[in-house]
């Protein structure tokens, strides 16, 4: 790899766009559909310019009817196409819960293997910034409960492109959860062809005293907390789970057996969450390795506030994570 290629820096939204463009160029069965994806270039400009290249048969604007266009695309996937369905917000996917959970996720099983459903549902997940309760859903805990689907949550532009390319090529339905707050962030993305495999977590920062596990945007706060805690002599190993289904519990367990302490950071509410599932598995596997119980940091158990200061206090943040790590390592 050349130095020039290795140092190429692009935005998260550009990485998503590159992944879709490359896969659409390589496979004419792939198409993009959703609200404002075509003529408006995407609500967040992720699909900018794609209508010009691929035309209105493969970059398709829809009415405001998530259930309708999701169901139509599930049918097209069953017939051999490979749709990318953009939800302007995963909050809006709730009205499409029946087709995406009862049909897409279960189709292969219910048809006895006769019909697959190679479809990607993607869009913004979680609090985007003063969008209030009904537009700030973190859906991972709701949807990860359903067998038959895969779920990826990228943190940086490199993973955004690599994971999305993997998702588009996968023969299963993939729920791809992005963060509006990350779309303008930048990172190194090579020009060469690459993919990021599902089910392989990444150690973002090595440490010896506590394992910090998270996905997507909360990783930013985990890395900030790691830097703050290092000043106190507490060195955290920060793990980016990357995908929830499949979950790379092995990498997490290996780290916990080294650090003997663990904090899981999840932007969902705490009850029946992804964070609680990870904590449960680590307790079961690492019972004799832990010096303390697995601590968790979640969004507060209330509807998402609209007020900016209340929203910041409600979400996982650096302060909450530091407090949890200090508590988890207190008896170490």
Order of alpha helices (4+ residues) and beta strands (2+ residues): alpha-beta-alpha-beta-alpha-beta-alpha-beta-alpha-beta-alpha-beta-alpha-beta-beta-beta-beta-alpha-beta-beta-alpha-beta-alpha-beta-alpha-alpha
